[in-house]
Amino acid sequence: MDAAQSRTDHFYRPGSPFTSAELQTLASEGALRPVLADVFVRAAVRGSRSVRAQAAHALLGPKIRPRATLCGETAAWAHLSGSAPQRINIIAPAPRRGRT
């Protein structure tokens, strides 16, 4: 297991390995808690800047995730907590194009 996987192995989204209904049930039973949108974390994991930032990154696609930086209200939420943002704001480099 690499370092990136060990940091995110306590996050759950529908389809891996639970359905949305199963995640909701686990949350209602106290095993998980929602963090942001459809991202859940084990109930024993304490809320922190790192947990909020990782939850936001979990919503990004695998190609953009390594290059994206949270910004705007998403970064403010990750650092300060409060109400979760309605959408994720990121900064990412433009895709590279091949030489012609």
N, C-alpha and C positions, 0 to 999 in steps of 0.2 A: 504494500500500500504506500503510495507516495504522500508527500506532505500535504498537497492540495486536497487529496481525498480524505485524509485523516481530519482535516479541518471542517469538512462538510458532511461527514458520515452521519451526523445527528439531525440532518435536515430531510424532510419528506415532502414530496409533491405527488399529486395524483398520477398513478401509473407506475410508480417505482418505489416500493413494491405493492403499495396499497391503492385502492380506488378512492375517489373523492368521498364516497359514502363511508368507507372504512376509516379514512382520516378523520372525518367528522365524528364518527363513533368513538374513536380513540381519544379525541379531544374532549368529548362530553364525559368520558370515563376518567379523565384526568391523566392519561398516559402521555398525551401530546398537548401542545398549545399552538394556536396560530400566531405567526409572526407578521407576515405580510402577504396579502392576496391569498394564493393557495399554497403557501410555504408554511410548513409546520415544523416544530422542533420538539425534542423530548421535553417533557414537563420539568425534568430535573436540571435542564440547562438554564442557567441564569441569563436574563436579558443583559446585553452589553452592546457597546458600539460594534464590536466584532460580529456578534450574532446578527444584529440588524443589517450590517453591511453585507455579510455573507448571504442573508436571506434575499436581499435586493439583487445581488449578483446571481443567485440561483434562478431568478426569473429571466435572465438573459440567455440568448442562444449560445451554444458552445463555440461558435466561430468568433463572436464579438466579445464574449466574457473575458478572455485573457487580455484584451486590449482596452477594455472600457474602464472609465473612472466615474464614480458617482459624482453628481454635481447638483446644484440647486436645492430644491426642497427635499430631494432624496438624501443628499449628503447631510443636510441639517437634521433630518429625522434620524439618520444613522448615528450621528454624533450626540444629539440632544434628547432623543426619544420623542414623546408626544404622539400626536395623531399621525398615523401612517400615511404616506403620500398616495394619491389616487393613481399616479403613473410614475414610472421610473425615469429619472433624468440622468443621462450619461454624456460624457465626452469621450469620443473615440477617434483615432486617426482615420483619415479617408482611406478607402481601399487602394492598394497599390495596383497600378496598371502596368502591363508589360510594355517593353520598348517596341516601337514600330519601325 
